[in-house]
């Protein structure tokens, strides 16, 4: 191979790399490129090197995937089929905005198709995903919340189905436990006990819906729009896994889990 040809190839490779980098949102760090060879479900794919990617920041309806006692969630096959149509056999660029791998060894990445299409955005805009964020992976979450809200307002995909309804914080008995939920309601009162903040959606802390923020997690709330102890009387939407702690409760670890609706 001549020196001239080598220089030519270097220029071409640099141009391709630069084009891929431009397709990725500037708030992220562009990573490797690969071809998607399998779609496991609506938010997980397999690359041609055998590694898996979890589309960070979203949760789509889940398939059982061999898990005992796990019922297929509504529209799970549709979400998988939609992602297959978008990305199967296509070259993608992985892009990172936080922790890069989970405890299962899967990449936690935003995926950009070879033509610049952002896969997380497509699934949210189609109403086939909800925003599902973590304190160590928060880049682009505000953008994703906007796409989710638009699909919900339009009644697309999952937003037509009661299983994914917004839950009423004033009706704690109707909020499913051990599930990922979006709960809306007026905060009746706030309290701080030993550094832990409580947002109570009712007057009986032993039974009402509550959002809780630990002392360590409260330090992340430097957003001037969310003064936790000043939320009494305000209507908010909180998202997360619902457990039982003197009524249904969601542990809030970062600001993007709370939307102030006024």
C-alpha positions in Angstrom: 0.0 0.0 0.0 1.5 3.4 -1.0 2.0 6.2 1.4 -0.5 8.3 -0.7 -3.2 5.6 -0.3 -2.6 5.3 3.4 -3.0 9.1 3.8 -6.2 8.9 1.7 -7.6 6.2 3.9 -6.7 8.1 7.1 -8.6 11.2 5.7 -11.6 9.0 4.9 -11.7 7.4 8.3 -11.3 10.7 10.0 -14.2 12.1 8.0 -16.4 9.2 8.8 -15.5 9.5 12.5 -16.2 13.2 12.5 -19.6 12.7 10.8 -20.5 10.1 13.5 -19.4 12.5 16.2 -21.5 15.3 14.7 -24.6 13.1 14.8 -24.3 12.6 18.5 -25.6 15.2 20.9 -22.8 17.4 22.1 -23.6 16.8 25.7 -22.6 13.1 25.3 -19.3 11.4 24.6 -19.3 9.5 21.3 -18.2 5.9 21.7 -17.7 2.9 19.4 -19.7 2.0 16.4 -21.2 -1.4 15.8 -24.0 -3.3 14.0 -27.2 -4.4 15.8 -27.7 -8.1 15.2 -30.5 -8.8 17.6 -33.2 -6.9 19.5 -34.0 -8.5 22.9 -36.9 -6.2 23.8 -37.9 -2.6 23.3 -34.9 -1.2 25.2 -32.1 -3.8 24.8 -30.1 -4.9 21.8 -27.2 -7.1 20.9 -24.2 -5.9 18.9 -22.1 -7.7 16.4 -19.3 -8.2 18.9 -21.7 -10.1 21.2 -22.1 -7.3 23.8 -25.5 -6.0 24.8 -26.7 -2.4 25.1 -29.4 -1.2 27.4 -30.9 2.0 26.0 -30.2 4.2 28.9 -32.9 6.6 30.2 -36.0 4.8 29.0 -38.1 1.8 30.0 -40.2 0.1 27.4 -43.0 -2.5 28.1 -41.3 -5.7 29.3 -41.3 -9.2 28.0 -41.0 -12.2 30.4 -37.7 -13.4 28.7 -37.8 -16.6 30.7 -38.4 -15.0 34.1 -40.7 -17.2 36.3 -44.0 -15.5 37.3 -43.3 -12.4 35.1 -46.3 -11.5 33.0 -45.9 -9.9 29.6 -46.7 -6.2 29.9 -49.1 -4.6 27.4 -47.5 -3.6 24.1 -44.2 -5.4 24.9 -44.1 -7.2 21.6 -45.0 -3.9 19.8 -42.1 -2.1 21.4 -39.7 -4.9 20.4 -41.0 -4.9 16.9 -40.7 -1.1 16.7 -37.1 -1.1 17.8 -36.3 -4.0 15.3 -37.8 -1.9 12.5 -35.7 1.1 13.6 -32.3 -0.5 14.2 -31.9 -4.2 13.3 -29.0 -4.7 10.9 -28.1 -1.0 11.1 -24.8 0.6 12.2 -25.1 2.6 15.5 -22.9 4.8 17.5 -22.9 4.4 21.3 -22.8 7.6 23.2 -22.3 8.0 26.9 -23.4 10.5 29.5 -22.6 8.7 32.8 -21.8 5.3 34.1 -21.1 3.1 31.0 -21.9 -0.4 32.1 -24.4 -2.0 34.5 -23.8 -4.9 36.9 -24.7 -7.4 34.1 -22.0 -6.0 31.9 -24.4 -4.4 29.5 -23.5 -1.0 27.9 -25.6 1.9 29.2 -25.7 4.1 26.2 -27.7 6.4 24.0 -27.9 4.9 20.5 -27.6 6.9 17.3 -28.3 5.2 14.0 -25.9 5.7 11.1 -28.2 8.5 9.7 -28.2 10.3 13.0 -31.6 9.1 14.3 -31.6 9.0 18.2 -33.2 5.7 19.2 -34.3 6.7 22.7 -36.1 9.7 21.2 -37.9 7.6 18.6 -39.2 5.2 21.2 -40.4 7.9 23.5 -42.0 9.9 20.6 -43.9 6.8 19.5 -45.4 6.4 23.0 -43.6 3.1 23.4 -41.4 4.0 26.4 -41.3 6.0 29.6 -38.4 8.0 31.0 -36.5 5.9 33.5 -33.4 7.7 34.8 -30.7 7.2 37.4 -28.6 9.6 39.4 -25.4 8.5 37.6 -26.9 8.8 34.1 -28.9 12.0 33.8 -27.8 13.6 30.6 -30.6 14.3 28.1 -33.3 13.4 30.7 -35.0 16.8 30.4 -35.2 16.3 26.6 -36.7 12.9 27.0 -39.3 14.1 29.5 -40.5 16.5 26.8 -40.8 13.7 24.2 -42.6 11.5 26.7 -45.1 14.3 27.6 -45.9 15.0 23.9 -46.7 11.3 23.3 -48.8 11.1 26.4 -50.7 14.3 25.5 -51.4 12.8 22.0 -52.5 9.4 23.5 -49.9 7.4 21.6 -48.9 3.8 22.3 -48.8 2.9 26.0 -50.7 6.1 26.9 -53.9 4.6 25.6 -53.7 1.7 28.1 -54.8 1.8 31.7 -51.8 -0.3 32.8 -49.6 2.8 32.2 -52.0 5.5 33.5 -50.7 8.3 35.6 -51.6 7.4 39.2 -53.5 9.8 41.5 -51.4 10.6 44.6 -54.7 11.3 46.5 -55.8 7.7 46.0 -53.0 5.6 47.5 -55.0 2.4 47.5 -55.1 2.6 43.7 -51.3 2.8 43.3 -49.7 -0.6 42.4 -46.8 -1.7 44.6 -43.5 -3.1 43.3 -43.9 -1.5 40.0 -42.6 1.6 38.1 -45.2 4.3 38.2 -45.8 8.0 37.5 -47.8 9.5 40.3 -49.4 13.0 40.2 -50.9 15.0 43.0 -50.9 17.9 45.3 -48.3 17.8 48.1 -50.2 18.2 51.3 -47.1 18.8 53.5 -43.4 18.4 53.6 -41.1 17.4 56.4 -37.5 16.9 57.2 -36.5 14.2 59.7 -32.8 13.5 60.4 -31.9 14.9 57.0 -34.5 12.8 55.1 -37.1 14.8 53.3 -40.7 13.6 53.0 -43.3 14.8 50.5 -46.7 13.7 51.7 -49.6 13.6 49.3 -52.1 13.3 52.2 -52.7 14.1 55.9 -52.0 10.6 57.3 -48.4 9.8 56.9 -49.1 6.1 57.9 -51.2 5.5 54.8 -50.8 8.2 52.3 -48.6 8.3 49.2 -45.1 9.7 50.0 -42.0 10.6 48.1 -38.8 10.3 50.2 -35.4 11.8 49.6 -32.4 10.6 51.7 -29.9 13.1 53.2 -27.3 12.1 50.6 -29.7 12.3 47.6 -31.1 15.7 48.8 -27.7 17.2 48.0 -28.3 16.7 44.3 -31.3 19.1 44.5 -29.4 22.2 43.5 -32.0 23.0 40.9 -33.5 26.3 41.9 -36.9 25.3 40.5 -37.2 22.4 43.0 -37.0 23.5 46.6 -38.1 20.3 48.2 -39.4 21.7 51.5 -41.3 24.5 49.6 -43.3 22.0 47.5 -46.3 21.9 50.0 -49.4 23.0 48.2 -47.8 22.4 44.8 -48.9 19.8 42.3 -46.1 17.5 41.2 -45.4 14.4 39.2 -43.0 11.9 40.7 -41.7 8.7 39.0 -40.0 5.7 40.3 -40.5 2.2 41.9 -43.4 2.1 44.4 -42.7 0.2 47.6 -44.6 0.1 50.9 -43.3 2.4 53.7 -46.3 3.7 55.7 -48.3 3.6 52.5 -47.0 3.6 48.9 -43.7 5.3 48.6 -41.2 6.3 45.9 -37.6 6.9 46.8 -36.3 9.9 44.9 -32.6 10.1 44.2 -32.3 12.9 41.7 -34.2 16.0 40.5 -35.4 14.6 37.2 -37.7 12.2 39.1 -39.9 15.2 40.1 -41.8 17.5 37.8 -43.4 20.6 39.3 -46.6 21.0 37.2 -47.8 24.5 38.0 
